[in-house]
Amino acid sequence: MSLAKKPNYIDVDGLRLPGGFDPVRIREALNFKPRPGDIFLVTYPKCGTHWIQQISQLIIHRGVSANSYLDFQMKTPFLEFTGTWGVEAITPPRLLKTHFAFDRQPYHEDAKYVCVVRNPKDCCVSFYHHSRGIPGYEFMNGSFDDFFELFVRGETDFGDYFDHLLSWYEHRNDPNVFFVTYEQLKQDTKNWVLRLAYFFGEEYGALLENDPGLMQQILVKSSLQYMKDNIEISERDFQKLSTMDPGTVPEPVRRMFVPQGGPHATIKFIRKGQVGDWSGHFTPDQEAKMQRRIEEKTAGSDVMSLWKT
């Protein structure tokens, strides 16, 4: 790669993370003590994180959606990003989010873990666009070729995709783990939403099963277009962050989203949400290289059967 072009990362206790993150908050996340009833969303980046976050919030809050990006994130704190800030104020069941592999994940046998996994090729493409779009990565002019090499070597932030995938796949049948592929969720959203509601608790599942209107609300409000229109970061969010008292918002959030001496960035967390988008990005050589990496990392596991048609 020319000039070793890669996103801005930091290393904290063996974890590679985005450069705008705060080591203090990261260590708070690593040392976090879950409580019974806590619900963790534990996806690898760009594997449906915001989608499952919206679905989960809609189930827990009975169809009421966040009305801004800030509200959306405050309802489900991202522990590596904001640490324990605001967690105590959440009414149980607490929805929390991490990108940890199983061995680094704060764990309690009476907490619940929701893991959405995605085909590695589509994950790679989505992660590339995400890394280009966030100013803190300092990768706005980075090429897909550059990013592909990082991904296929397991050198992106939040660690190797395959290490995360395999760590949670081993626990897919645990009673406190809900495991689903992004592709399954796309293909049969209604069925998987209902199953997730029952996983959260009998009362959530029964309510959803007996109220078609509520189910329809959740399906509409978790659609790609609704999320783009209502919970993408907006000019209003930038203005609010700029004027909020420093004590009311975690400093990493302010650093990541409040521009210093420049125009507000355009940040898009929700892009296409497509299955198979990788085919418009990979060269034949890259496809072959990814296949070799898959075979190397998943030898002895049937995990890739998740994506066999």
C-alpha positions as CSV (number, residue, x, y, z in Angstrom):
1,M,0.0,0.0,0.0
2,S,1.4,3.3,-1.0
3,L,2.4,5.5,2.0
4,A,1.0,2.7,4.3
5,K,-2.4,4.4,4.0
6,K,-4.7,3.2,6.7
7,P,-7.3,4.7,9.1
8,N,-6.2,6.3,12.4
9,Y,-6.2,3.6,15.1
10,I,-5.0,3.4,18.7
11,D,-4.0,0.3,20.7
12,V,-5.4,-0.1,24.2
13,D,-4.6,-3.2,26.2
14,G,-4.2,-5.2,23.0
15,L,-7.3,-3.9,21.4
16,R,-7.1,-1.9,18.1
17,L,-9.7,0.9,18.2
18,P,-10.6,4.1,16.3
19,G,-8.3,7.0,17.0
20,G,-11.0,9.2,18.5
21,F,-11.8,6.8,21.3
22,D,-10.7,7.4,24.9
23,P,-8.5,4.8,26.6
24,V,-10.2,5.6,29.9
25,R,-13.7,4.8,28.5
26,I,-12.3,1.7,26.8
27,R,-11.0,0.3,30.0
28,E,-14.3,1.1,31.7
29,A,-16.0,-1.1,29.0
30,L,-13.5,-3.9,29.6
31,N,-14.1,-3.8,33.3
32,F,-17.9,-3.3,33.2
33,K,-19.9,-5.6,35.4
34,P,-23.2,-6.7,33.8
35,R,-26.3,-7.2,35.8
36,P,-29.0,-9.9,35.4
37,G,-31.4,-8.7,32.7
38,D,-28.9,-6.6,30.8
39,I,-29.1,-7.0,27.0
40,F,-25.9,-6.7,25.0
41,L,-25.8,-6.2,21.2
42,V,-22.5,-7.8,20.3
43,T,-22.1,-7.4,16.5
44,Y,-18.8,-6.9,14.7
45,P,-18.7,-3.5,13.0
46,K,-20.9,-3.1,10.0
47,C,-22.8,-6.3,10.4
48,G,-26.2,-4.8,11.2
49,T,-25.3,-3.0,14.4
50,H,-27.6,0.0,14.0
51,W,-30.4,-2.1,12.5
52,I,-30.5,-4.6,15.4
53,Q,-30.2,-1.6,17.8
54,Q,-33.3,0.0,16.3
55,I,-35.2,-3.2,16.3
56,S,-34.3,-3.9,19.9
57,Q,-35.2,-0.4,21.0
58,L,-38.6,-0.7,19.3
59,I,-39.3,-4.0,21.0
60,I,-38.3,-2.7,24.4
61,H,-40.1,0.6,24.0
62,R,-43.2,-0.8,22.4
63,G,-42.8,0.8,19.0
64,V,-41.6,4.2,20.1
65,S,-38.5,5.2,18.1
66,A,-35.7,7.5,19.0
67,N,-36.2,10.9,17.3
68,S,-32.5,11.8,16.6
69,Y,-29.1,10.1,16.4
70,L,-28.2,11.4,19.8
71,D,-31.3,10.0,21.4
72,F,-30.7,6.7,19.5
73,Q,-27.2,6.3,21.0
74,M,-28.2,7.5,24.5
75,K,-30.8,4.7,24.7
76,T,-28.2,2.1,23.9
77,P,-24.7,3.2,25.1
78,F,-21.7,2.0,23.1
79,L,-19.5,0.9,25.9
80,E,-16.1,1.1,24.1
81,F,-17.0,4.6,23.0
82,T,-18.6,6.2,26.0
83,G,-17.6,3.8,28.8
84,T,-20.1,3.6,31.7
85,W,-21.3,7.2,31.1
86,G,-25.1,7.3,31.4
87,V,-25.5,3.5,32.0
88,E,-26.9,3.8,35.5
89,A,-29.6,6.1,34.3
90,I,-31.1,3.6,32.0
91,T,-34.4,1.9,33.1
92,P,-34.0,-1.9,33.0
93,P,-33.8,-3.9,30.9
94,R,-30.6,-2.0,29.9
95,L,-29.7,-2.2,26.2
96,L,-25.9,-1.9,25.8
97,K,-23.7,-2.3,22.7
98,T,-20.2,-3.6,22.2
99,H,-18.0,-4.9,19.4
100,F,-16.0,-7.3,21.6
101,A,-15.2,-10.9,20.8
102,F,-16.6,-13.3,23.3
103,D,-13.4,-13.6,25.3
104,R,-13.3,-9.8,26.0
105,Q,-17.0,-9.3,26.4
106,P,-18.3,-8.4,29.9
107,Y,-20.3,-11.4,30.8
108,H,-23.0,-12.5,33.2
109,E,-24.9,-15.8,32.8
110,D,-28.2,-14.0,33.5
111,A,-27.5,-11.2,31.0
112,K,-28.6,-11.7,27.3
113,Y,-26.4,-11.4,24.2
114,V,-27.7,-10.6,20.7
115,C,-25.2,-11.4,17.9
116,V,-25.8,-10.5,14.3
117,V,-23.1,-11.8,11.9
118,R,-22.7,-10.9,8.2
119,N,-20.9,-12.4,5.2
120,P,-17.3,-11.2,5.5
121,K,-17.2,-9.8,1.9
122,D,-20.2,-7.5,2.5
123,C,-18.8,-6.6,5.9
124,C,-15.5,-5.6,4.4
125,V,-17.2,-3.3,1.9
126,S,-19.5,-1.7,4.4
127,F,-16.6,-1.2,6.9
128,Y,-14.5,0.5,4.2
129,H,-17.3,3.1,3.4
130,H,-17.8,3.6,7.2
131,S,-14.0,4.2,7.7
132,R,-14.0,6.7,4.9
133,G,-17.0,8.6,6.2
134,I,-16.0,9.2,9.8
135,P,-13.6,12.1,10.2
136,G,-11.8,10.6,13.2
137,Y,-10.4,7.8,11.0
138,E,-8.6,10.3,8.8
139,F,-9.2,8.0,5.9
140,M,-11.4,10.1,3.7
141,N,-9.2,9.6,0.7
142,G,-8.4,5.9,1.4
143,S,-8.9,3.4,-1.4
144,F,-10.8,0.1,-1.2
145,D,-7.6,-1.7,-2.1
146,D,-5.9,-0.2,1.0
147,F,-8.7,-1.2,3.3
148,F,-9.2,-4.6,1.8
149,E,-5.6,-5.5,2.7
150,L,-6.1,-4.4,6.3
151,F,-9.4,-6.4,6.6
152,V,-8.0,-9.6,5.0
153,R,-5.0,-9.5,7.4
154,G,-7.2,-8.9,10.4
155,E,-5.7,-5.4,11.0
156,T,-8.8,-3.2,11.2
157,D,-10.2,-1.7,14.3
158,F,-12.0,-4.0,16.7
159,G,-9.8,-6.9,15.7
160,D,-10.0,-9.7,13.2
161,Y,-13.5,-10.2,11.8
162,F,-13.0,-14.0,11.8
163,D,-11.9,-14.1,15.5
164,H,-15.0,-12.2,16.5
165,L,-17.2,-14.5,14.3
166,L,-15.8,-17.7,15.6
167,S,-15.8,-16.6,19.2
168,W,-19.6,-16.0,19.1
169,Y,-20.4,-18.9,16.8
170,E,-19.1,-21.3,19.5
171,H,-21.8,-19.9,21.8
172,R,-24.6,-19.7,19.3
173,N,-26.7,-22.3,21.1
174,D,-26.2,-20.9,24.6
175,P,-29.5,-20.2,26.2
176,N,-28.6,-16.5,26.8
177,V,-27.3,-15.9,23.2
178,F,-29.5,-15.0,20.3
179,F,-27.5,-15.7,17.1
180,V,-28.7,-14.6,13.6
181,T,-27.2,-13.7,10.3
182,Y,-27.7,-10.4,8.7
183,E,-29.0,-12.2,5.6
184,Q,-31.6,-14.2,7.6
185,L,-32.8,-11.0,9.2
186,K,-33.1,-9.4,5.7
187,Q,-34.9,-12.4,4.2
188,D,-37.5,-12.9,7.0
189,T,-37.5,-9.8,9.2
190,K,-40.9,-10.3,10.7
191,N,-40.2,-13.8,11.9
192,W,-36.8,-12.9,13.4
193,V,-38.2,-9.8,15.1
194,L,-40.8,-12.0,16.9
195,R,-38.2,-14.5,17.9
196,L,-36.0,-11.7,19.3
197,A,-39.0,-10.3,21.2
198,Y,-39.6,-13.7,22.9
199,F,-35.8,-13.9,23.6
200,F,-36.1,-10.6,25.5
201,G,-39.0,-12.0,27.5
202,E,-42.4,-13.7,27.2
203,E,-44.2,-10.4,27.7
204,Y,-42.5,-8.8,24.8
205,G,-43.1,-11.7,22.5
206,A,-46.7,-12.2,23.5
207,L,-47.5,-8.5,23.1
208,L,-46.0,-8.4,19.6
209,E,-47.7,-11.6,18.5
210,N,-51.1,-10.4,19.6
211,D,-50.8,-6.9,18.3
212,P,-50.3,-6.8,14.5
213,G,-50.3,-3.0,14.5
214,L,-47.3,-2.9,16.8
215,M,-45.5,-5.5,14.7
216,Q,-46.1,-3.3,11.6
217,Q,-44.8,-0.2,13.5
218,I,-41.6,-2.0,14.3
219,L,-41.2,-3.2,10.7
220,V,-41.7,0.3,9.3
221,K,-39.6,2.0,11.8
222,S,-36.7,-0.4,11.4
223,S,-36.7,0.0,7.6
224,L,-33.7,1.4,5.9
225,Q,-35.6,4.5,4.7
226,Y,-37.1,5.3,8.1
227,M,-33.7,5.0,9.8
228,K,-32.1,7.2,7.2
229,D,-34.8,9.8,7.7
230,N,-34.9,9.8,11.5
231,I,-31.8,8.6,13.2
232,E,-28.9,9.6,11.0
233,I,-26.7,12.2,12.5
234,S,-28.0,15.6,11.4
235,E,-27.2,19.3,11.4
236,R,-29.5,19.5,14.4
237,D,-27.4,17.0,16.3
238,F,-24.2,18.9,15.5
239,Q,-25.8,22.1,16.8
240,K,-27.1,20.4,19.9
241,L,-23.7,18.9,20.7
242,S,-22.0,22.2,20.2
243,T,-24.2,23.9,22.8
244,M,-24.7,21.2,25.3
245,D,-22.9,21.5,28.7
246,P,-19.7,19.4,28.6
247,G,-21.0,17.4,31.6
248,T,-24.1,16.2,29.8
249,V,-22.3,14.4,26.9
250,P,-19.3,12.1,26.9
251,E,-16.2,13.8,25.7
252,P,-15.4,11.1,23.0
253,V,-18.8,11.9,21.4
254,R,-18.0,15.6,21.3
255,R,-14.5,15.0,19.9
256,M,-15.9,12.6,17.2
257,F,-18.8,14.7,16.1
258,V,-18.2,18.4,16.8
259,P,-15.9,19.8,14.2
260,Q,-13.0,21.9,15.4
261,G,-12.7,25.0,13.3
262,G,-14.2,23.5,10.2
263,P,-17.6,22.8,8.5
264,H,-19.8,20.1,9.9
265,A,-19.0,16.7,8.4
266,T,-21.5,14.6,6.6
267,I,-21.6,11.3,8.5
268,K,-23.7,8.4,7.2
269,F,-23.9,5.4,9.4
270,I,-26.7,3.8,7.2
271,R,-25.7,3.2,3.6
272,K,-27.3,0.5,1.4
273,G,-28.1,-2.4,3.6
274,Q,-27.7,-4.7,0.6
275,V,-26.8,-8.4,0.5
276,G,-24.1,-9.0,-2.2
277,D,-22.8,-5.5,-2.5
278,W,-19.2,-6.9,-2.4
279,S,-19.5,-8.1,-6.0
280,G,-19.2,-4.5,-7.2
281,H,-16.0,-3.9,-5.3
282,F,-13.9,-7.0,-5.3
283,T,-11.5,-7.8,-8.1
284,P,-11.1,-11.5,-9.0
285,D,-7.7,-11.4,-7.2
286,Q,-9.3,-10.0,-4.1
287,E,-12.1,-12.5,-4.2
288,A,-9.5,-15.3,-4.3
289,K,-7.5,-13.7,-1.6
290,M,-10.5,-13.5,0.7
291,Q,-11.4,-17.1,0.0
292,R,-7.9,-18.2,1.0
293,R,-8.3,-16.2,4.2
294,I,-11.6,-17.7,4.9
295,E,-10.2,-21.2,4.5
296,E,-7.2,-20.4,6.7
297,K,-9.2,-18.9,9.5
298,T,-12.2,-21.2,9.6
299,A,-10.4,-24.6,9.1
300,G,-12.1,-27.1,11.3
301,S,-15.3,-25.1,11.7
302,D,-18.5,-25.2,9.8
303,V,-19.2,-21.5,10.4
304,M,-19.2,-20.6,6.7
305,S,-22.2,-22.9,6.2
306,L,-24.2,-19.9,7.5
307,W,-23.8,-18.4,4.0
308,K,-24.3,-21.4,1.8
309,T,-27.3,-21.1,-0.5
